[in-house]
Amino acid sequence: GGSAALTVSDGGTIQLGSAVVRTSGKLINAGGALRVSGASFTVSGGLYRETGAATHDFSAAADLRIDAGGQMSLVGAPLGINEDQTLAVLDGVLQSAGGVVVAGGDVVLGGASSVVGNVTLASGSRLAIDIESLASWTPRFINGVATLGGTLDLGSLGAATLGLTEGDSLPLLTAASFVGGFDALEAPALTAGLKWSLQQTPTSLTALVVAESPLAGDYNADGFVDAADYTVWRDSLGTPSAVGSHADWAANYGSRIAVAAVPEPGTLLLSVLATGAFGRRRPLTTVLVA
């Protein structure tokens, strides 16, 4: 709990129950073996570092956590996060030479976190983005190849979604490169008429707030059902932002949202005089589906 350093060297073994490495504390595994038999292992402001032929066994720990600027540096085999295990990197750095393989477990990434090494999220796993404040939002950083799968969870947004409007974007992740995509997206509901969409580039993943179109098959919300909408639908297959169906697109191909004809100037003036509507008003548009 203070500024002590505990080192296990070649051939040595350190057996821990639940443990916390606090600020200024250091646990160094210099070619030995670390075995955690308790429910949790936390690096809270301190350092756990492996060198040489060091090994670790976290299989019994349900909760691995890095916070308060802590650092965990692993060598050797990948860090495995299995079902009923959670890896939370909330504030600090996880470096794993063998990468991180999430096979049915959960990963939580906080606002001041980064992972150095490849990350694989298998089907059945869950990645939760811990969102404390939209005002100080920054993307989470993976310095390696991120292979995506399982569920992306944005549930921590909570009531903050009520203030989101069309065109808002949340940069979620950056990585050296992305492979694949998430199987599902879980996020709080938006204001009526809006929906979530994920935009993935070779090195970034962003959540967008977009408008829902009243015209079935208009998947890019431009008021037309055409070949561009087919491309959006095809590219969304197998992703959490999957849109509509091929049947809706085919049934409405060629349709558009039509705006009612504007009255002649004289008619419009009479209407305005009749209602006394000389103040600043938003125009009223009638939307029809052809």
Salt bridges, closest charged atoms under 4 A:
GLU50 OE2 - HIS56 ND1 2.86
ASP63 OD2 - ARG65 NE 3.47
ASP153 OD2 - ARG126 NH1 3.45
GLU186 OE1 - ARG126 NH1 2.80
ASP235 OD1 - ARG234 NE 3.28
